[in-house]
Amino acid sequence: MSGARAPAFELPNVGPGPDPITLSDLTAEGEFVVLFFQRAYRSTPCREQVTRVGKRIDGFLARGATVAAVVPEPREQVDRWRERIDPPFPLLADPEGAVGPGYGQSVRLDFLADWSDFFGRMPLVAVVDARGHDPEIAWTYRSNWASDRPKTAAILDAVDEVADRP
C-alpha cells in the first residue's frame, strides 16, 4: 500500500478542527498526516491508543504531523468516546466503515465481531506524506489482532523515516 495515493474522504468530526473534516483539511495543517483507524467504539485498546497518542501529541506536531483517529461508528457513539478521552486532535466518525479499506484496513468475518475480538476490523495506522502534489500513503502498520498496536515511539520513528525520504 505504501506509495499509493491517499484516498480522499470527508467525515464528521467530534474533536478539534472543522466539522466535517476532509483529508485536504488535515494535509493543510502539516507535511504529514497520521491516521489511526480503530476497531470499534467498545474497544478498550483503541481508546487506550488514542489516549497514549494524545499524551505525545507534541512529538507529532514537532515533526509537522497532523493526527486524526477514525472510528467506524456513528457520530453519537464517537462523541461518547470524545467525552471519555477528549483527544487533542480530530476524532472522526465513519459509520459505514468506508474509509479504512482504502488505506489497507482489513476486516475479518465482520459478522462475528460482536462475539470475539479475533474478528471484525483490525487496527491500522497510516502515515500520509502530504509534501507532494498528491498525498500518498508512505507507511502503514496493519494489526494482526485487536490489541496489536505499535508503540507511539515507533510511529514517531516512522514519521521521521518518511520525512528523510526525498
C-alpha positions, 0 to 999 in steps of 0.5 A: 500500500505504501506509495499509493495515493491517499484516498480522499474522504470527508467525515464528521468530526467530534474533536478539534478542527472543522466539522466535517473534516476532509483529508485536504483539511488535515494535509493543510495543517502539516507535511504529514498526516497520521491516521489511526483507524480503530476497531470499534467504539467498545474497544478498550485498546483503541481508546487506550491508543488514542489516549497514549497518542494524545499524551505525545501529541507534541512529538507529532506536531514537532515533526509537522504531523497532523493526527486524526483517529477514525472510528467506524461508528456513528457520530453519537457513539464517537462523541461518547468516546470524545467525552471519555478521552477528549483527544487533542486532535480530530476524532472522526466518525465513519459509520459505514466503515468506508474509509479504512479499506482504502488505506489497507484496513482489513476486516475479518468475518465482520459478522462475528465481531460482536462475539470475539475480538479475533474478528471484525476490523483490525487496527491500522495506522497510516502515515500520509506524506502530504509534501507532494502534489498528491498525498500518498500513503508512505507507511502503514502498520496493519494489526494482526489482532485487536490489541496489536498496536505499535508503540507511539515511539515507533510511529514517531520513528516512522514519521521521521523515516518518511520525512528523510525520504526525498 
